[in-house]
Structures are given as C-alpha cells and as structure tokens.
Amino acid sequence: MTPVLLDTHAWAWSLTADPRLSTAAVDAMGQAEVVCVGAISFFEIGQKVRIGKWPEMAPFLDRLVSIADEQGAWVVDLSPEVALLAAGMEWDHRDPFDRIIAATAIVRGLALVSADVVFDTLPSFPKWRGRVW
C-alpha cells in the first residue's frame, strides 16, 4: 500500500490500542510503505491535553516525539504550501487542525487514515488520495 497520513485521533488511538480504531485502519497502517504523522498532530494533542479535552493523552505528551521515532513514523513538517492551501481551500470545515491535516495529505499525495467523515466532503483535488477507515 502507498504511504498514509494518520489523522491525530488515529495516531493517538494506535498508541492506546483504542477499540475505535477500525480493522481497515490497522490494515492500512500495517501495509503502508510509510506511515506519516503531521507535525500539527503534536500541537493538537498538546493543546487538547493543556485545556483538559484529552486527558488520556497526558501520559504520552512528553514522549510523543520519541514514540513516533520508535514507531518508524515519518513526521511531516508544516510547509508554507500546506499552510496556504489549508487557509484558502474552498471547504466549509473550519477546524484548523483538520484543514492542515487535509492540506498535508493533498500536498503530499497521501491517503488519510481517519474516522472523521468530514474529510469525505473535501472538494476534488488532483492529489487527494481519499480517506481510509
């Protein structure tokens, strides 16, 4: 399978063996040539832990970088191209984390592993590889 980008929750759920992680998602991660995690996911997890919205991730917070490294994940930086696409794309979804994750998948030509059906409403982009769940 081609490289995949994990949505923040998909990566977090893989760390906690969360049963909400679908079989198709687990298979996609296992069969991918490369599993990518966006740098924005570190920020999203940190923010949500700080404001009390994701307390179950608190034990992982200080180790996220080393965990990604141990997993062999490629951390995808936030590039100017991704930032501009996320800001300007015609998509009614306002969540900045999701917009950056979507733009990262589009710019990098990566399939997105996500339970979030909002990504199915993305406009058609030539490099959009779709959502796996």
C-alpha positions as CSV (number, residue, x, y, z in Angstrom):
1,M,0.0,0.0,0.0
2,T,1.1,3.6,-0.6
3,P,2.2,5.9,2.2
4,V,-0.5,7.1,4.6
5,L,-1.0,10.1,6.8
6,L,-2.6,9.4,10.2
7,D,-5.2,11.8,11.5
8,T,-4.4,12.9,15.0
9,H,-7.0,10.6,16.6
10,A,-5.9,7.6,14.5
11,W,-2.4,8.0,15.7
12,A,-3.5,8.5,19.4
13,W,-5.8,5.5,19.2
14,S,-3.0,3.4,17.9
15,L,-0.9,4.4,20.9
16,T,-3.7,3.3,23.3
17,A,-4.9,0.3,21.4
18,D,-8.3,2.0,21.4
19,P,-11.1,-0.3,20.1
20,R,-12.5,2.5,17.9
21,L,-9.5,2.0,15.6
22,S,-11.0,0.2,12.6
23,T,-9.7,-3.0,11.1
24,A,-9.2,-1.2,7.8
25,A,-7.2,1.5,9.5
26,V,-5.0,-1.0,11.3
27,D,-4.5,-2.9,8.0
28,A,-3.7,0.3,6.1
29,M,-1.1,1.3,8.7
30,G,0.4,-2.2,8.7
31,Q,0.6,-2.4,4.9
32,A,1.8,1.1,4.2
33,E,5.2,1.7,2.8
34,V,5.5,4.7,5.1
35,V,3.2,5.9,8.0
36,C,3.3,9.6,8.4
37,V,2.2,11.8,11.3
38,G,1.8,15.6,10.7
39,A,3.7,17.9,13.0
40,I,0.3,19.6,13.6
41,S,-0.8,16.5,15.4
42,F,1.7,17.1,18.1
43,F,0.4,20.6,18.6
44,E,-3.3,19.4,18.5
45,I,-2.6,16.7,21.2
46,G,-0.6,19.2,23.3
47,Q,-3.3,21.8,23.1
48,K,-6.1,19.4,23.9
49,V,-4.2,18.0,26.9
50,R,-3.5,21.5,28.2
51,I,-7.1,22.6,28.1
52,G,-8.4,19.3,29.5
53,K,-10.1,17.9,26.4
54,W,-7.9,14.9,26.0
55,P,-6.6,13.9,29.5
56,E,-5.9,10.3,28.4
57,M,-3.1,11.6,26.2
58,A,-1.4,13.4,29.0
59,P,0.9,10.4,29.9
60,F,2.2,10.3,26.3
61,L,2.7,14.0,25.9
62,D,6.4,14.3,26.9
63,R,7.2,11.2,24.8
64,L,5.4,11.8,21.6
65,V,8.4,12.6,19.5
66,S,10.3,9.5,20.7
67,I,7.2,7.4,20.3
68,A,6.9,8.5,16.7
69,D,10.6,7.8,16.2
70,E,10.2,4.3,17.8
71,Q,7.3,3.5,15.5
72,G,9.3,4.5,12.5
73,A,6.7,7.2,11.6
74,W,7.8,10.0,9.3
75,V,6.9,13.3,10.9
76,V,5.6,15.6,8.1
77,D,6.5,19.3,8.7
78,L,4.0,22.1,8.2
79,S,5.2,23.7,5.0
80,P,4.2,27.1,3.6
81,E,2.5,25.3,0.7
82,V,0.4,23.3,3.2
83,A,-0.4,26.4,5.3
84,L,-1.6,28.4,2.3
85,L,-3.7,25.5,0.9
86,A,-5.3,24.9,4.3
87,A,-6.1,28.6,4.7
88,G,-7.5,29.1,1.2
89,M,-9.2,25.9,0.2
90,E,-12.9,26.1,-0.5
91,W,-14.1,23.7,2.1
92,D,-16.8,24.6,4.7
93,H,-15.0,22.8,7.5
94,R,-13.5,25.4,9.9
95,D,-11.4,23.2,12.3
96,P,-7.8,24.4,11.7
97,F,-6.3,21.1,12.7
98,D,-8.4,19.2,10.2
99,R,-7.7,21.8,7.5
100,I,-4.0,21.5,7.9
101,I,-4.2,17.6,8.0
102,A,-6.3,17.6,4.8
103,A,-3.9,20.0,3.1
104,T,-0.9,17.9,4.2
105,A,-2.5,14.8,2.7
106,I,-3.3,16.7,-0.5
107,V,0.1,18.4,-1.0
108,R,2.0,15.2,-0.1
109,G,-0.4,12.9,-2.1
110,L,-1.1,10.7,0.9
111,A,-4.2,8.6,1.8
112,L,-5.6,9.8,5.1
113,V,-6.4,7.3,7.8
114,S,-9.3,8.9,9.7
115,A,-12.6,8.1,11.3
116,D,-13.8,11.6,10.5
117,V,-16.3,11.6,7.6
118,V,-15.9,15.3,7.3
119,F,-12.9,14.6,5.0
120,D,-15.3,13.0,2.6
121,T,-16.7,16.4,1.9
122,L,-13.4,17.8,0.6
123,P,-13.6,19.3,-2.8
124,S,-11.9,17.4,-5.6
125,F,-8.1,17.9,-5.6
126,P,-5.9,16.1,-8.1
127,K,-3.5,14.8,-5.4
128,W,-6.3,13.9,-2.9
129,R,-6.0,10.1,-2.3
130,G,-9.1,9.8,-0.1
131,R,-9.8,8.6,3.4
132,V,-9.2,5.1,4.7
133,W,-11.3,3.8,7.6
